[in-house]
């Protein structure tokens, strides 16, 4: 797994959009290929990431990699 810079300087994010609530989403720092460094996430962020992944297709869309807006 490639090393990521800290959350404040990540160039990309993996974004899970809500299927039901417009504007609701979860996003996590990742590399250009969408790999999230779980070890770099806080416990809460890691839990939210795993939650979002588990609910793809039921609560969230398939995640998309996008540039982080600084």
NORRA-V982828 format. One record per residue. RES is the residue in one letter. PHI is phi in whole degrees, 0 to 359 (999 if undefined). OMEGA is omega in whole degrees, -180 to 180 (* if undefined). Layout:
RES|PHI|OMEGA  RES|PHI|OMEGA
//
This chain:
X|999|-180  X|291|179  X|284|176  X|252|172  X|286|-177  X|295|-173  X|307|-175  X|291|-176  X|240|180  X|295|-178  X|274|-177  X|227|174  X|224|175  X|261|-171  X|245|176  X|253|180  X|271|176  X|292|175  X|281|-170  X|243|-176  X|242|-180  X|300|179  X|89|178  X|272|-180  X|200|171  X|236|178  X|224|-174  X|219|179  X|297|-179  X|208|174  X|268|-175  X|298|180  X|267|178  X|92|179  X|280|178  X|262|177  X|276|-177  X|300|180  X|291|-179  X|274|-179  X|276|172  X|291|179  X|301|-179  X|294|179  X|297|178  X|297|178  X|298|178  X|296|179  X|298|-180  X|295|176  X|297|-180  X|299|179  X|300|-178  X|292|-176  X|255|174  X|297|-179  X|92|178  X|248|180  X|232|-176  X|235|174  X|286|171  X|299|-176  X|291|178  X|234|175  X|275|177  X|216|178  X|295|176  X|282|176  X|275|-178  X|269|*
//
